[in-house]
Amino acid sequence: ANANESPNPTADTITLGADIDLTTLTINTLPQISTEIALEGAGYVVDGGDIVQLFDVASGGDFTVNQATLQNGAATDGGAIINSGALTVTNSTFFSNIATDAGGAIANTDVATLTAANSTFANNIAGVAGSIINAGTATVTHSTFSDNLAGSIGGGIANLGTLNLAGTIFATGISGDNCVNWGTLNDNGYNLSDDSTCTNGGTGSATNALLNLGVLADNGGPTQTHLPGTGSDAKDAIPNGTTISNNGTSWTCNRSFTDQRGFLRPLKSGNACTAGATEAGIPYTVGGSVSGLAAGNSVTLYNNGGDPLTISDNTSFTFSDYVLEGETYNVTVFAQPTEPNQYCAVSNGSGTVINTDITNVMVSCENQDDVIFKDGFEVRE
């Protein structure tokens, strides 16, 4: 459910600790992947320098990529990855990869399976299928395709096999339709394309959508992403509580899953979710610390009149709901401690979120043995 969890914890794992430039290696290409291997990118980049294909997965190989940026790969087919085995991609970005024939980012052969979720495919280029050429089985969920280019057809995805799509958005590049389908396209809902392709009657899916994506940028999280902007049809596209099933995998819009950046979907309890790799907006947390609370006591806080948080110890706290850049926050005490009777006051409890988490809200509690009630109000002596 969480973006920082490995989707394949049993595999032999390679964890990056720095960006990797494959052009500096003494060998022309990396060894073919023929076993079970997981690449934990930790936000780092694997770069092919526009001359090296990044990875080749053999028919017996099982390769997982998580939280990595794969960029500037180059090959005849599959600029970043050619896959003839099992390939799983999560929380990652494929940027500016090139294939002279097909699949600028990924070439998924007729014996292969590809599963991609919470990932971004941007500015990849190929003769056919700017991002993905699929001849096997591909399942793509909650991903974003933007500004990919094909010399002839399929700027985003060209499908010759079985393609399963859900919660994914497609923004056209300079040339090539977002999708071209010569095989089976299963539209499992909430797919949005800004041209007339990539959908097939799924619930909530739409063509000629207004996506209004921002530039690829650091929007929080380990990898760069595109954020849907003002008026984007991707925002609030998936009703709260909706469950999407896509070829055996399920996802529910109820804050039990995260987006590519690692933020909860939706960002605020009860809201609808955004289609694509990221929720809309740059979220920040509001929190602080409690002091003076008596043992066995508890205090309940609100932020902006909701998002109740009950605290039972003198400790730090963080509200569940995010506050977006430029929004205000207002922390108040909803329920005072009663066992024993105490009074808690909030300081540094309100303001506007500007480019940082709020961590300095102070809730100070003290015993209040003598309480006078006058005209229904509590008055401290």
Secondary structure by P-SEA (a helix, b strand, c coil): cccccccccccbbbbbcccccccccccccccccccbbbbbccbbbbbcccccccccccccbbbbbccbbbcccccccccccccccbbbbccccccbbbbccccccbbbcccbbbbbccbbbccccccccccbbbccbbbbcbbbbcbbbbccccccbbbccbbbbccbbbbbcccccccccccccccccbbbbcccccccccccccccccccccccccccccbbbbbbcccccccccccccbbbbcccbbbbccccccccccccccccccbbbbcccccccbbbbbbccccccccccbbbbbcccccbbbbcccbbbbbcccccccbbbbbbbccccccccbbbbbcccbbbbcccccccbbbbbbbbcbbbbcccccccc
